[in-house]
Structures are given as C-alpha cells and as structure tokens.
Amino acid sequence: MTSSVTPDEWAWRMVGHNEPAWRLSWLPNQLTREQAWAGMQLQEILSLPGPVSDHDAHVRAWADQLGLTVQQILHLLHQRMLDRRHSWPSM
C-alpha cells in the first residue's frame, strides 16, 4: 500500500507469512491487513497541515486498532520525518 499524500510512507505484506503479515514503514509491529490500512489512513490524515478535529472519531478508532494513542503515533511519524531529514546528503 502506498500513499499519494505521503509517498515516503508505505505498508507491505511480508511474503510467505500468514496473518498478521503486514508492516508499516513507520511501525515495526506485524499487523493484519486491516491494521495496516488503518495505519496508512492515520499517517495520511496526521501528515496534513491543519487540525485533525474533522476526523477525530476515525483517528481514535484507527489508533485503537494499532494499540497506540494518537499522541504516540504523532511521535512515531515525527521521529520518522526527522530521521529522513538527517539522512539526506548535505549540500
């Protein structure tokens, strides 16, 4: 699964595994397909500028599917962004 909103994040199915067999680029846990989809939805919504309030119920439900709080997910996504920024070559 990829995102047109945040192309630096993705989900993939681990070959040769039974469920849970999915991973997110920003979360090391093995996930079901539904959890991976929820994670992709979360990273898209949480990566957009502006308030999340229009999506609060969905965001909380998707975070619950992953066993994380919205704050924990924001921290993971922010850390991933910082890691990418520091891995870019200097000009």
C-alpha positions as a printed Julia matrix, in Angstrom:
91×3 Matrix{Float64}:
   0.0     0.0    0.0
   1.29    3.43  -0.86
   0.02    6.94  -0.37
  -0.24    9.8   -2.83
  -0.36   12.18   0.16
   2.79   10.94   1.89
   4.9     8.97  -0.6
   7.65    8.42   1.98
   5.44    6.02   3.96
   4.04    2.68   2.89
   2.74   -0.7    4.04
   3.79   -4.04   2.66
   2.78   -7.68   3.02
   5.54   -9.97   4.18
   5.89  -12.8    1.68
   5.3   -16.31   2.95
   3.64  -15.26   6.21
   0.13  -15.85   7.47
  -1.78  -13.04   9.17
  -0.59  -10.88  10.77
   1.73  -10.4    7.85
   1.81   -6.66   7.2
   4.28   -3.95   8.22
   4.18   -0.18   8.1
   7.26    1.82   7.18
   6.91    3.74  10.46
   5.87    0.92  12.81
   7.88   -2.29  13.36
   4.96   -4.42  14.6
   3.45   -7.16  12.48
  -0.09   -6.18  11.56
  -3.21   -7.52   9.92
  -4.25   -6.03   6.6
  -6.94   -4.0    8.38
  -4.4    -2.61  10.86
  -2.01   -1.71   8.02
  -4.84    0.08   6.22
  -5.72    1.95   9.44
  -2.06    2.93   9.82
  -1.95    4.28   6.28
  -5.11    6.3    6.88
  -3.63    7.7   10.08
  -0.34    8.73   8.54
  -2.15   10.48   5.7
  -4.51   12.45   7.96
  -1.9    13.23  10.6
   0.6    14.39   7.98
  -1.72   17.02   6.54
  -1.44   20.59   7.82
  -4.29   21.83   9.95
  -6.49   20.44  12.7
  -7.49   16.8   12.87
 -10.83   17.62  14.54
 -12.88   16.79  11.42
 -11.55   13.24  11.62
 -11.34   12.76  15.42
 -13.6     9.7   15.69
 -11.87    7.9   12.83
  -8.4     8.83  14.05
  -9.08    7.5   17.55
 -10.64    4.28  16.19
  -7.69    3.64  13.85
  -5.19    4.36  16.63
  -7.06    1.89  18.86
  -6.73   -0.75  16.12
  -2.97   -0.32  16.33
  -2.95   -0.36  20.15
  -1.47    3.15  20.26
  -2.61    6.61  21.25
  -2.82    9.38  18.69
   0.0    11.13  20.58
   2.23    8.05  20.25
   1.52    7.86  16.52
   2.29   11.54  16.07
   5.59   10.99  17.87
   6.49    8.0   15.66
   5.65    9.87  12.46
   7.54   12.96  13.59
  10.59   10.88  14.51
  10.48    9.18  11.12
  10.38   12.59   9.41
  13.38   13.76  11.44
  15.28   10.56  10.64
  14.67   11.09   6.92
  15.75   14.71   7.14
  19.01   13.78   8.88
  19.76   11.03   6.38
  19.64   13.37   3.36
  23.05   14.28   1.98
  24.32   17.73   2.86
  24.66   20.25   0.07
